[in-house]
């Protein structure tokens, strides 16, 4: 082999080795681009304030000052059906009332079944029991975790004459992550509603 060819071959091999090493170093020094988790707009939630609903309904309770009471005008509506509407959050707690007339077992069974119909989309369902023997209040609240259509439902009765069911719905696609602060906020309001609920004779 000619000495010039040998030198050129050695040069090419050295160049390729150094070039390859530089590529490895440059690739290793690049910042990794990890996708950022999805962010959501911060939702400002006002300080809790409550007002008394004391109307012609067969029940009374305290509800959020920032909500509006609406008469339910759906085609299934019955006397005593109302909505607690949160305009700022596009949310409604639908309240449906039924008189108890030897049908308590059926009302309980139907409404517990309605709550558990959401189990298909739910990650879990937490149950909370409320009992106040002084006001004849026996209630159960269902917190439905995950992207269920209704993240919160409850039922309440005096076991003799009155039965009230509540369910929270949003006028938006269910997304537990983005709605979590509002769901938690309204859940506190529903707990307050249940704890202040009184029946009218």
N, CA, C and O of each residue as an XYZ file, in Angstrom:
804
protein
N       0.847     -1.191      0.000
C       0.000      0.000      0.000
C       0.879      1.237      0.000
O       1.904      1.293      0.680
N       0.471      2.200     -0.754
C       1.230      3.453     -0.846
C       1.138      4.174      0.490
O       0.079      4.170      1.117
N       2.258      4.811      0.951
C       2.241      5.493      2.243
C       1.170      6.578      2.338
O       0.645      6.832      3.422
N       0.845      7.214      1.227
C      -0.172      8.272      1.262
C      -1.539      7.646      1.519
O      -2.335      8.171      2.297
N      -1.813      6.477      0.832
C      -3.083      5.786      1.032
C      -3.238      5.330      2.475
O      -4.325      5.412      3.047
N      -2.163      4.856      3.049
C      -2.194      4.386      4.441
C      -2.500      5.541      5.385
O      -3.287      5.401      6.321
N      -1.872      6.682      5.128
C      -2.112      7.859      5.970
C      -3.552      8.328      5.831
O      -4.187      8.702      6.817
N      -4.078      8.308      4.575
C      -5.452      8.744      4.329
C      -6.440      7.820      5.031
O      -7.415      8.283      5.622
N      -6.189      6.511      4.965
C      -7.071      5.544      5.622
C      -7.077      5.770      7.126
O      -8.134      5.746      7.757
N      -5.913      5.986      7.695
C      -5.808      6.238      9.133
C      -6.551      7.524      9.514
O      -7.218      7.596     10.546
N      -6.413      8.553      8.633
C      -7.078      9.828      8.874
C      -8.609      9.659      8.848
O      -9.319     10.174      9.711
N      -9.095      8.924      7.833
C     -10.532      8.715      7.686
C     -11.086      7.957      8.889
O     -12.139      8.314      9.417
N     -10.382      6.914      9.323
C     -10.824      6.131     10.481
C     -10.851      7.000     11.731
O     -11.799      6.938     12.514
N      -9.817      7.805     11.918
C      -9.757      8.685     13.095
C     -10.893      9.717     13.052
O     -11.533     10.006     14.063
N     -11.122     10.266     11.838
C     -12.176     11.257     11.683
C     -13.554     10.656     12.004
O     -14.355     11.254     12.723
N     -13.805      9.478     11.461
C     -15.083      8.819     11.700
C     -15.272      8.507     13.182
O     -16.374      8.654     13.712
N     -14.208      8.079     13.850
C     -14.295      7.764     15.278
C     -14.620      9.029     16.083
O     -15.501      9.019     16.943
N     -13.895     10.119     15.791
C     -14.115     11.377     16.528
C     -15.504     11.934     16.226
O     -16.193     12.418     17.124
N     -15.921     11.860     14.928
C     -17.244     12.348     14.532
C     -18.354     11.553     15.235
O     -19.342     12.122     15.700
N     -18.173     10.234     15.302
C     -19.150      9.381     15.988
C     -19.217      9.696     17.476
O     -20.300      9.750     18.059
N     -18.055      9.902     18.086
C     -18.025     10.229     19.515
C     -18.709     11.564     19.783
O     -19.423     11.714     20.774
N     -18.486     12.550     18.883
C     -19.130     13.859     19.047
C     -20.647     13.743     18.921
O     -21.387     14.393     19.659
N     -21.110     12.908     17.978
C     -22.554     12.716     17.820
C     -23.177     12.160     19.095
O     -24.239     12.602     19.533
N     -22.489     11.178     19.680
C     -22.997     10.575     20.921
C     -23.047     11.612     22.029
O     -24.017     11.671     22.785
N     -21.994     12.439     22.131
C     -21.956     13.467     23.176
C     -23.041     14.512     22.979
O     -23.715     14.908     23.930
N     -23.207     14.963     21.723
C     -24.217     15.987     21.441
C     -25.613     15.456     21.718
O     -26.442     16.151     22.305
N     -25.875     14.221     21.297
C     -27.195     13.624     21.533
C     -27.468     13.472     23.017
O     -28.593     13.665     23.477
N     -26.417     13.120     23.769
C     -26.584     12.953     25.217
C     -26.793     14.264     25.944
O     -27.358     14.275     27.037
N     -26.348     15.378     25.362
C     -26.466     16.675     26.031
C     -27.775     17.392     25.718
O     -28.077     18.418     26.328
N     -28.544     16.872     24.787
C     -29.816     17.527     24.452
C     -30.777     17.446     25.633
O     -30.874     16.403     26.280
N     -31.488     18.538     25.919
C     -32.470     18.471     27.008
C     -33.621     17.547     26.623
O     -34.112     17.585     25.495
N     -34.039     16.730     27.560
C     -35.158     15.826     27.278
C     -36.460     16.626     27.340
O     -36.628     17.490     28.201
N     -37.360     16.333     26.434
C     -38.634     17.045     26.354
C     -39.737     16.143     26.886
O     -40.380     15.408     26.137
N     -39.943     16.217     28.203
C     -41.017     15.453     28.823
C     -42.305     16.263     28.709
O     -42.330     17.433     29.091
N     -43.362     15.667     28.197
C     -44.610     16.438     28.085
C     -45.119     16.882     29.449
O     -45.110     16.120     30.415
N     -45.564     18.134     29.503
C     -46.085     18.664     30.765
C     -47.506     18.154     30.987
O     -48.267     17.977     30.035
N     -47.858     17.918     32.256
C     -49.241     17.504     32.509
C     -50.210     18.612     32.113
O     -49.879     19.796     32.173
N     -51.414     18.208     31.706
C     -52.422     19.176     31.283
C     -52.797     20.082     32.453
O     -53.053     19.609     33.560
N     -52.825     21.374     32.198
C     -53.203     22.333     33.236
C     -54.632     22.805     33.044
O     -55.188     22.708     31.951
N     -55.215     23.313     34.108
C     -56.590     23.826     34.047
C     -56.614     25.224     34.631
O     -55.798     25.570     35.486
N     -57.565     26.027     34.154
C     -57.694     27.380     34.669
C     -58.025     27.348     36.157
O     -58.789     26.503     36.623
N     -57.435     28.281     36.884
C     -57.734     28.381     38.309
C     -59.159     28.917     38.473
O     -59.538     29.909     37.852
N     -59.937     28.243     39.318
C     -61.321     28.643     39.542
C     -61.412     29.335     40.893
O     -61.070     28.751     41.922
N     -61.875     30.583     40.888
C     -62.031     31.329     42.131
C     -63.353     30.925     42.788
O     -64.420     31.062     42.190
N     -63.270     30.432     44.010
C     -64.454     29.977     44.732
C     -64.725     30.925     45.897
O     -63.842     31.150     46.724
N     -65.923     31.479     45.972
C     -66.215     32.465     47.019
C     -66.331     31.832     48.395
O     -66.528     30.624     48.524
N     -66.206     32.658     49.408
C     -66.357     32.205     50.792
C     -67.797     31.738     51.010
O     -68.741     32.294     50.449
N     -67.938     30.710     51.833
C     -69.256     30.109     52.053
C     -70.213     31.082     52.757
O     -69.882     31.668     53.788
N     -71.402     31.235     52.171
C     -72.500     31.983     52.791
C     -73.797     31.286     52.395
O     -73.958     30.863     51.251
N     -74.722     31.170     53.349
C     -75.946     30.422     53.094
C     -77.181     31.249     53.416
O     -77.164     32.131     54.274
N     -78.254     30.932     52.696
C     -79.550     31.574     52.943
C     -80.590     30.467     53.110
O     -80.392     29.341     52.654
N     -81.688     30.799     53.762
C     -82.722     29.810     54.051
C     -83.758     29.761     52.935
O     -84.304     30.792     52.540
N     -84.025     28.566     52.432
C     -85.152     28.360     51.532
C     -86.351     28.025     52.404
O     -86.418     26.950     53.001
N     -87.279     28.939     52.472
C     -88.482     28.713     53.274
C     -89.665     29.134     52.418
O     -90.160     30.258     52.512
N     -90.104     28.203     51.583
C     -91.139     28.505     50.601
C     -92.367     27.628     50.857
O     -92.589     27.164     51.976
N     -93.142     27.415     49.830
C     -94.323     26.556     49.959
C     -93.967     25.078     49.808
O     -94.849     24.222     49.873
N     -92.697     24.772     49.610
C     -92.272     23.384     49.473
C     -92.483     22.637     50.794
O     -92.535     23.266     51.850
N     -92.603     21.318     50.750
C     -92.817     20.559     51.989
C     -91.536     20.349     52.794
O     -91.478     19.487     53.670
N     -90.528     21.134     52.490
C     -89.241     21.047     53.187
C     -88.594     22.428     53.184
O     -88.974     23.308     52.411
N     -87.616     22.597     54.058
C     -86.811     23.821     54.063
C     -85.364     23.425     54.321
O     -85.090     22.395     54.935
N     -84.445     24.254     53.845
C     -83.018     24.000     54.057
C     -82.245     25.278     53.748
O     -82.797     26.238     53.212
N     -80.971     25.274     54.091
C     -80.094     26.387     53.749
C     -79.283     26.015     52.512
O     -78.770     24.902     52.397
N     -79.181     26.969     51.593
C     -78.426     26.732     50.357
C     -77.470     27.902     50.117
O     -77.574     28.943     50.766
N     -76.552     27.720     49.192
C     -75.521     28.722     48.932
C     -76.121     30.042     48.452
O     -77.038     30.068     47.631
N     -75.589     31.114     48.974
C     -75.989     32.461     48.557
C     -75.694     32.680     47.069
O     -76.318     33.527     46.430
N     -74.753     31.926     46.528
C     -74.331     32.111     45.137
C     -75.094     31.215     44.170
O     -74.787     31.170     42.978
N     -76.080     30.510     44.685
C     -76.932     29.667     43.843
C     -78.297     30.312     43.686
O     -78.657     31.223     44.431
N     -79.052     29.830     42.711
C     -80.389     30.337     42.412
C     -81.364     29.161     42.464
O     -81.095     28.101     41.899
N     -82.489     29.351     43.139
C     -83.510     28.306     43.187
C     -84.411     28.426     41.965
O     -84.959     29.495     41.694
N     -84.565     27.326     41.227
C     -85.409     27.292     40.031
C     -86.495     26.220     40.211
O     -86.256     25.175     40.816
N     -87.653     26.491     39.690
C     -88.683     25.456     39.621
C     -88.309     24.500     38.497
O     -87.965     24.940     37.400
N     -88.372     23.211     38.755
C     -88.058     22.215     37.727
C     -89.186     22.212     36.692
O     -90.352     22.009     37.033
N     -88.831     22.438     35.440
C     -89.847     22.507     34.384
C     -89.721     21.345     33.399
O     -90.278     21.398     32.303
N     -89.001     20.311     33.779
C     -88.865     19.159     32.892
C     -90.207     18.436     32.769
O     -91.103     18.626     33.592
N     -90.334     17.615     31.746
C     -91.615     16.943     31.489
C     -91.966     15.941     32.592
O     -93.127     15.558     32.736
N     -90.960     15.515     33.376
C     -91.218     14.565     34.465
C     -91.488     15.268     35.793
O     -91.746     14.617     36.806
N     -91.430     16.576     35.784
C     -91.516     17.342     37.026
C     -92.818     17.083     37.786
O     -93.890     16.905     37.208
N     -92.666     17.072     39.115
C     -93.810     16.910     40.017
C     -93.764     18.017     41.067
O     -92.742     18.690     41.204
N     -94.851     18.217     41.809
C     -94.828     19.242     42.866
C     -93.681     18.987     43.852
O     -93.444     17.857     44.279
N     -92.984     20.062     44.197
C     -91.867     19.950     45.138
C     -90.526     19.715     44.481
O     -89.516     19.559     45.168
N     -90.500     19.689     43.125
C     -89.249     19.489     42.409
C     -88.637     20.851     42.071
O     -89.288     21.697     41.458
N     -87.398     21.050     42.471
C     -86.696     22.304     42.199
C     -85.239     22.001     41.845
O     -84.762     20.877     42.004
N     -84.551     23.027     41.365
C     -83.114     22.937     41.088
C     -82.389     24.002     41.889
O     -82.863     25.131     42.009
N     -81.246     23.642     42.434
C     -80.328     24.619     43.018
C     -79.273     24.865     41.942
O     -78.384     24.045     41.714
N     -79.402     26.024     41.286
C     -78.589     26.312     40.101
C     -77.382     27.181     40.469
O     -77.518     28.206     41.136
N     -76.196     26.748     40.018
C     -74.957     27.517     40.179
C     -74.571     28.072     38.812
O     -73.831     27.420     38.076
N     -75.060     29.272     38.452
C     -74.813     29.802     37.097
C     -73.332     29.947     36.767
O     -72.923     29.704     35.632
N     -72.527     30.340     37.748
C     -71.104     30.572     37.489
C     -70.367     29.293     37.112
O     -69.342     29.346     36.433
N     -70.878     28.152     37.543
C     -70.181     26.879     37.313
C     -70.957     25.942     36.389
O     -70.563     24.792     36.198
N     -72.076     26.438     35.808
C     -72.901     25.622     34.913
C     -73.268     24.289     35.578
O     -73.147     23.217     34.984
N     -73.714     24.399     36.819
C     -74.044     23.203     37.600
C     -75.426     23.350     38.220
O     -75.878     24.453     38.527
N     -76.081     22.212     38.395
C     -77.392     22.182     39.057
C     -77.470     20.979     39.984
O     -77.044     19.876     39.639
N     -78.020     21.214     41.163
C     -78.410     20.117     42.041
C     -79.916     19.963     41.850
O     -80.698     20.810     42.283
N     -80.309     18.877     41.200
C     -81.721     18.611     40.927
C     -82.331     17.929     42.155
O     -81.852     16.888     42.606
N     -83.402     18.539     42.687
C     -84.089     17.982     43.850
C     -85.470     17.489     43.442
O     -86.276     18.241     42.894
N     -85.727     16.234     43.714
C     -87.051     15.671     43.406
C     -87.664     15.136     44.693
O     -87.027     14.404     45.452
N     -88.904     15.517     44.914
C     -89.613     15.181     46.156
C     -90.726     14.180     45.883
O     -91.411     14.256     44.863
N     -90.896     13.253     46.798
C     -91.994     12.285     46.722
C     -92.609     12.146     48.112
O     -91.877     12.033     49.096
N     -93.925     12.151     48.213
C     -94.546     11.836     49.501
C     -94.422     10.330     49.773
O     -94.498      9.516     48.853
N     -94.235      9.984     51.018
C     -94.135      8.575     51.402
C     -95.538      8.071     51.745
O     -96.180      8.573     52.668
N     -96.000      7.078     50.996
C     -97.313      6.472     51.242
C     -97.172      4.963     51.058
O     -97.529      4.417     50.014
N     -96.653      4.305     52.076
C     -96.400      2.855     52.022
C     -95.500      2.467     50.842
O     -95.602      1.359     50.316
N     -94.624      3.384     50.435
C     -93.737      3.115     49.302
C     -92.267      3.398     49.630
O     -91.445      3.523     48.722
N     -91.937      3.499     50.910
C     -90.576      3.887     51.290
C     -89.550      2.899     50.764
O     -88.512      3.306     50.241
N     -89.819      1.621     50.892
C     -88.856      0.615     50.435
C     -88.591      0.774     48.932
O     -87.441      0.716     48.498
N     -89.637      0.970     48.147
C     -89.474      1.137     46.698
C     -88.683      2.401     46.369
O     -87.825      2.388     45.487
N     -88.975      3.499     47.085
C     -88.247      4.749     46.849
C     -86.761      4.586     47.164
O     -85.903      5.037     46.405
N     -86.468      3.943     48.280
C     -85.067      3.714     48.646
C     -84.374      2.838     47.610
O     -83.274      3.152     47.155
N     -85.020      1.748     47.243
C     -84.424      0.812     46.283
C     -84.179      1.488     44.940
O     -83.099      1.351     44.367
N     -85.182      2.226     44.427
C     -85.052      2.887     43.128
C     -83.938      3.916     43.123
O     -83.177      4.011     42.159
N     -83.840      4.691     44.201
C     -82.875      5.784     44.215
C     -81.461      5.318     44.510
O     -80.508      5.933     44.033
N     -81.297      4.270     45.266
C     -79.967      3.683     45.442
C     -79.510      3.070     44.122
O     -78.340      3.179     43.754
N     -80.427      2.429     43.416
C     -80.103      1.863     42.100
C     -79.694      2.967     41.124
O     -78.748      2.793     40.356
N     -80.400      4.102     41.146
C     -80.037      5.221     40.267
C     -78.623      5.722     40.545
O     -77.878      6.038     39.617
N     -78.259      5.794     41.814
C     -76.898      6.227     42.167
C     -75.866      5.229     41.636
O     -74.832      5.626     41.101
N     -76.149      3.949     41.785
C     -75.185      2.923     41.378
C     -75.221      2.634     39.881
O     -74.391      1.872     39.386
N     -76.165      3.227     39.148
C     -76.121      3.135     37.685
C     -74.869      3.789     37.125
O     -74.452      3.483     36.007
N     -74.258      4.703     37.909
C     -73.059      5.417     37.458
C     -71.789      4.613     37.677
O     -70.695      5.079     37.358
N     -71.926      3.400     38.222
C     -70.741      2.608     38.554
C     -69.947      2.234     37.302
O     -68.753      1.951     37.395
N     -70.590      2.231     36.142
C     -69.893      1.898     34.895
C     -68.760      2.884     34.630
O     -67.667      2.488     34.223
N     -69.025      4.181     34.864
C     -68.018      5.222     34.630
C     -67.260      5.604     35.907
O     -66.314      6.390     35.852
N     -67.663      5.061     37.039
C     -67.085      5.482     38.316
C     -65.835      4.677     38.656
O     -65.734      3.492     38.338
N     -64.886      5.345     39.310
C     -63.727      4.651     39.869
C     -64.078      4.072     41.231
O     -63.558      3.029     41.627
N     -64.958      4.752     41.938
C     -65.404      4.300     43.263
C     -66.633      5.110     43.650
O     -66.886      6.180     43.097
N     -67.397      4.587     44.610
C     -68.529      5.316     45.171
C     -68.406      5.299     46.683
O     -68.410      4.238     47.308
N     -68.295      6.490     47.267
C     -68.210      6.622     48.724
C     -69.580      6.985     49.275
O     -70.237      7.899     48.776
N     -70.001      6.277     50.289
C     -71.301      6.523     50.910
C     -71.108      7.228     52.252
O     -70.204      6.896     53.019
N     -71.974      8.207     52.522
C     -71.941      8.945     53.788
C     -73.350      8.950     54.372
O     -74.317      9.270     53.682
N     -73.454      8.595     55.646
C     -74.748      8.488     56.319
C     -74.963      9.690     57.235
O     -74.042     10.118     57.930
N     -76.189     10.235     57.235
C     -76.569     11.356     58.094
C     -77.827     10.950     58.870
O     -78.824     10.529     58.283
N     -77.762     11.084     60.185
C     -78.937     10.772     61.014
C     -79.122     11.887     62.033
O     -78.198     12.227     62.771
N     -80.336     12.457     62.066
C     -80.698     13.442     63.077
C     -82.093     13.087     63.579
O     -83.096     13.430     62.953
N     -82.145     12.402     64.703
C     -83.431     11.933     65.225
C     -84.307     13.081     65.724
O     -85.529     12.947     65.794
N     -83.691     14.199     66.068
C     -84.463     15.354     66.533
C     -85.328     15.906     65.402
O     -86.483     16.271     65.620
N     -84.764     15.967     64.187
C     -85.509     16.514     63.037
C     -86.055     15.402     62.128
O     -86.536     15.680     61.030
N     -85.980     14.160     62.583
C     -86.452     13.018     61.780
C     -85.785     12.997     60.410
O     -86.454     12.901     59.381
N     -84.487     13.086     60.411
C     -83.737     13.095     59.152
C     -82.859     11.851     59.071
O     -82.062     11.572     59.966
N     -83.023     11.119     57.986
C     -82.200      9.945     57.702
C     -81.764     10.087     56.243
O     -82.590     10.012     55.333
N     -80.472     10.291     56.026
C     -79.999     10.598     54.674
C     -78.736      9.815     54.350
O     -77.973      9.419     55.231
N     -78.546      9.609     53.047
C     -77.320      8.987     52.562
C     -76.848      9.761     51.339
O     -77.625     10.063     50.434
N     -75.544     10.079     51.333
C     -74.945     10.796     50.202
C     -73.956      9.874     49.506
O     -73.219      9.127     50.150
N     -73.953      9.941     48.165
C     -73.071      9.114     47.349
C     -72.106     10.024     46.590
O     -72.524     10.805     45.736
N     -70.807      9.919     46.906
C     -69.783     10.623     46.137
C     -69.277      9.661     45.072
O     -68.708      8.615     45.386
N     -69.487     10.018     43.822
C     -69.171      9.128     42.707
C     -67.869      9.613     42.070
O     -67.839     10.647     41.402
N     -66.801      8.855     42.285
C     -65.475      9.239     41.802
C     -65.305      8.834     40.342
O     -65.859      7.829     39.897
N     -64.530      9.631     39.599
C     -64.306      9.334     38.191
C     -65.119     10.260     37.305
O     -65.641     11.275     37.767
N     -65.225      9.910     36.034
C     -65.888     10.775     35.064
C     -67.348     10.374     34.843
O     -67.812     10.263     33.708
N     -68.053     10.160     35.939
C     -69.483      9.830     35.845
C     -70.272     11.094     35.512
O     -69.826     12.207     35.792
N     -71.445     10.911     34.911
C     -72.284     12.059     34.539
C     -72.696     12.870     35.757
O     -72.766     14.097     35.692
N     -72.970     12.192     36.871
C     -73.347     12.864     38.111
C     -72.342     12.482     39.195
O     -72.308     11.326     39.616
N     -71.520     13.435     39.655
C     -70.505     13.098     40.647
C     -71.019     13.035     42.085
O     -70.284     12.648     42.993
N     -72.286     13.416     42.291
C     -72.807     13.474     43.657
C     -74.317     13.262     43.643
O     -75.036     13.880     42.858
N     -74.789     12.380     44.523
C     -76.224     12.164     44.680
C     -76.523     11.924     46.152
O     -75.654     11.507     46.918
N     -77.770     12.195     46.536
C     -78.165     11.898     47.909
C     -79.649     11.602     47.966
O     -80.403     11.943     47.055
N     -80.050     10.971     49.038
C     -81.466     10.764     49.323
C     -81.686     11.053     50.805
O     -80.801     10.824     51.629
N     -82.872     11.557     51.133
C     -83.195     11.914     52.515
C     -84.673     11.632     52.767
O     -85.509     11.797     51.878
N     -84.979     11.209     53.983
C     -86.357     10.899     54.333
C     -86.561     11.051     55.834
O     -85.608     11.087     56.612
N     -87.853     11.141     56.223
C     -88.172     11.061     57.649
C     -88.711      9.666     57.967
O     -89.071      9.371     59.107
N     -88.761      8.819     56.947
C     -89.190      7.412     57.007
C     -90.711      7.259     57.152
O     -91.211      6.138     57.255
N     -91.445      8.372     57.161
C     -92.901      8.275     57.369
C     -93.709      9.024     56.318
O     -94.701      8.501     55.809
N     -93.286     10.268     55.984
C     -94.110     11.096     55.100
C     -93.353     11.711     53.928
O     -93.945     11.980     52.883
N     -92.053     11.936     54.091
C     -91.302     12.733     53.112
C     -90.107     11.955     52.544
O     -89.472     11.162     53.239
N     -89.824     12.205     51.262
C     -88.643     11.622     50.620
C     -88.094     12.642     49.621
O     -88.831     13.150     48.776
N     -86.806     12.935     49.723
C     -86.159     13.913     48.842
C     -84.900     13.298     48.254
O     -84.082     12.704     48.957
N     -84.772     13.456     46.960
C     -83.571     12.968     46.264
C     -82.866     14.140     45.612
O     -83.520     15.041     45.086
N     -81.532     14.141     45.637
C     -80.744     15.185     44.993
C     -79.663     14.590     44.112
O     -79.087     13.551     44.436
N     -79.388     15.251     42.992
C     -78.316     14.801     42.101
C     -77.660     16.013     41.442
O     -78.336     16.923     40.963
N     -76.337     16.000     41.431
C     -75.561     17.103     40.858
C     -75.183     16.778     39.420
O     -74.660     15.704     39.122
N     -75.463     17.743     38.528
C     -75.074     17.603     37.127
C     -74.445     18.897     36.644
O     -74.810     19.984     37.092
N     -73.487     18.771     35.716
C     -72.856     19.919     35.078
C     -73.296     19.979     33.616
O     -73.532     18.951     32.981
N     -73.403     21.209     33.094
C     -73.738     21.398     31.677
C     -72.462     21.383     30.846
O     -72.230     22.270     30.025
N     -71.649     20.374     31.068
C     -70.394     20.219     30.343
C     -70.005     18.758     30.394
O     -70.535     17.994     31.201
N     -69.081     18.369     29.533
C     -68.637     16.970     29.532
C     -67.987     16.647     30.871
O     -67.219     17.457     31.389
N     -68.279     15.473     31.447
C     -67.699     15.121     32.740
C     -66.192     14.944     32.656
O     -65.692     14.142     31.868
N     -65.475     15.700     33.476
C     -64.020     15.579     33.578
C     -63.653     15.861     35.022
O     -63.546     17.018     35.429
N     -63.460     14.811     35.791
C     -63.249     14.945     37.234
C     -62.050     15.839     37.558
O     -62.089     16.600     38.525
N     -60.979     15.749     36.751
C     -59.773     16.518     37.048
C     -60.032     18.020     36.964
O     -59.645     18.767     37.863
N     -60.684     18.468     35.890
C     -60.895     19.901     35.724
C     -61.996     20.428     36.637
O     -61.956     21.585     37.052
N     -62.982     19.581     36.952
C     -64.113     20.024     37.769
C     -63.912     19.794     39.263
O     -64.743     20.211     40.069
N     -62.824     19.138     39.638
C     -62.624     18.725     41.036
C     -62.823     19.853     42.052
O     -63.519     19.634     43.044
N     -62.248     21.052     41.860
C     -62.454     22.111     42.870
C     -63.925     22.498     43.029
O     -64.392     22.736     44.142
N     -64.653     22.558     41.905
C     -66.068     22.941     41.966
C     -66.892     21.816     42.589
O     -67.795     22.074     43.384
N     -66.583     20.570     42.229
C     -67.298     19.428     42.815
C     -67.119     19.427     44.330
O     -68.084     19.243     45.072
N     -65.889     19.631     44.788
C     -65.628     19.666     46.232
C     -66.392     20.809     46.894
O     -66.942     20.649     47.984
N     -66.420     21.965     46.228
C     -67.099     23.149     46.765
C     -68.602     22.888     46.894
O     -69.201     23.175     47.930
N     -69.207     22.341     45.830
C     -70.648     22.089     45.856
C     -70.976     20.927     46.801
O     -72.043     20.911     47.415
N     -70.073     19.970     46.918
C     -70.289     18.874     47.867
C     -70.449     19.410     49.287
O     -71.304     18.938     50.035
N     -69.633     20.390     49.659
C     -69.769     21.020     50.989
C     -71.139     21.676     51.128
O     -71.760     21.616     52.189
N     -71.604     22.302     50.053
C     -72.933     22.935     50.085
C     -74.042     21.892     50.237
O     -75.023     22.122     50.945
N     -73.882     20.750     49.573
C     -74.891     19.692     49.675
C     -74.895     19.108     51.088
O     -75.959     18.815     51.633
N     -73.728     18.940     51.674
C     -73.665     18.471     53.065
C     -74.402     19.452     53.968
O     -75.154     19.042     54.852
N     -74.186     20.753     53.747
C     -74.870     21.773     54.544
C     -76.377     21.707     54.313
O     -77.160     21.830     55.256
N     -76.781     21.514     53.064
C     -78.205     21.386     52.740
C     -78.817     20.219     53.520
O     -79.877     20.361     54.130
N     -78.147     19.074     53.494
C     -78.665     17.893     54.198
C     -78.750     18.143     55.705
O     -79.744     17.806     56.347
N     -77.699     18.734     56.252
C     -77.647     18.932     57.702
C     -78.658     19.958     58.189
O     -79.033     19.947     59.362
N     -79.109     20.855     57.296
C     -80.103     21.871     57.706
C     -81.514     21.526     57.202
O     -82.457     22.291     57.406
N     -81.643     20.380     56.550
C     -82.947     20.000     55.987
C     -83.964     19.716     57.087
O     -83.688     18.971     58.026
N     -85.139     20.317     56.958
C     -86.256     20.077     57.891
C     -87.519     19.856     57.094
O     -87.723     20.454     56.037
N     -88.365     18.984     57.619
C     -89.630     18.667     56.953
C     -90.742     19.567     57.481
O     -90.746     19.962     58.647
N     -91.666     19.876     56.610
C     -92.844     20.642     57.029
C     -94.037     19.695     57.135
O     -94.205     18.809     56.298
N     -94.845     19.878     58.141
C     -96.045     19.040     58.315
C     -97.237     19.663     57.613
O     -98.334     19.106     57.647
